[in-house]
Amino acid sequence: MNEMEVSVPLSSLALLVPPLRLMSAVMWEVVRQRNIKHYGKLEEFVSMVTDAVPELMSKREGRLLSLGLRARTTLELLRSEHPEDLKAVETHLNRIRSSSMEEVRDPYTFLVRS
């Protein structure tokens, strides 16, 4: 074992399971209810989980999911009769634009895992 590796007892890892289950359940409810107000948190959760377990989805799939969540949020903000904050819409559009630029710059964009 090198210096960077840390041996964690299995019993310690079991302490992480309940919070992860709880967060997964909450995020699933956000998706089920289509609660766009919390899509930003959903995006953060998906990013955190896929960073920890990269085998869950490819980087491209993760970016597409993030892009879809951002687009849905922006559309819902625009759909409301009184967009509370046009600055929020602009922020979401800028995030979408920057995501699409990352997609174009990524040399592995066309490599999709089977």
N, C-alpha and C positions, 0 to 999 in steps of 0.2 A: 504494500500500500504506500503511495507517495504522500508527501506533506499535504497536498490539497484535498485528499480524500479523508472523509470523516466517517468513522464507523458509528452508525446510529442503531441502537437496539430496536428490534421490531416492536417491542411494547411502546416505545416512544412514538413511533410512526402511527400507532393506533390512536394516539391523541389527536392527530390531524384529521382523521376520518369524520368524526361528527361535524366539525365546522364546514368541511368540504361538502358533506351531504346537505347540510342546511343551506349553504350558498347555492348549491346546484338546484335544490328545490325552489328557492326564491327566484333564481334566474329562469327556471322552467316556467314558473308562474308569470313572469314578465313576458315570456314568449307566448304562452298560452292566451294570456289576456290582451296581447298586443299593446302593452303599456309603453308607448314610445317615450314617455317621460323618463324611463329607466333604461333605455337602449344604450346610453353611454356607459352605464355600469355593466350592462351585459357585454358590451364590446370589451371593456377592461377585463372582465372575468374570463371570457374566451381567450383573450390574449395571454393572460396569466397562466391558464391551464395548458394552452398549447405551447407556451414557452417551457413549462415544466415537463410536458409529455409531448414532444414534437411529432410523435408517430400518430397522433390523433387526426391531424389534417396537415396538408401541405401549406407552405407559406402563401401560395397563390390562393388556395381555398380560404385561408384566414383573411387575406386582404379583400377577397370578394365578399365574404360575410360582413366585414367591417364596412365596406362600401355600401352594401345593401342596407345595413342598419342606419348609416348616416343619411342615405337617400330617403329612406322611409321617414326618418325624423324631420328632414327638411321638407318633404312633401306635406306632412301633417302640420307643420308650422305654417306653411303657405296656404293650406286648405282652410284653416280657421278663419272665421269672418274678420277677426281683429288680431292680426299677428301681433302678439304682445311686444315682441322685440325683433325688429328687422335686423338688428346687429347679430342676433343669434342665428338667423337664417344665413346671413353673410358668412358667419363663422363656419357653419355646417357646409356651405358651398365651397369655402376655401379648403376645408378638410377633405372634401370629396375630390377637389381638383388636385390636391397634393397626393392623395392616394392613387389617383389615376396616373400621375406623373411617376410615382414609384413603380407602378406596374409596367409602364413603358420602359423605364430604365433597367428593370430587372432582366438580366440575360437568361434567367431560367423560367421566364414567364410561360413558355410553351411546354415546359416539362411538367406534366401532371402525373402524379402517382396513380397507379392503377388501383 
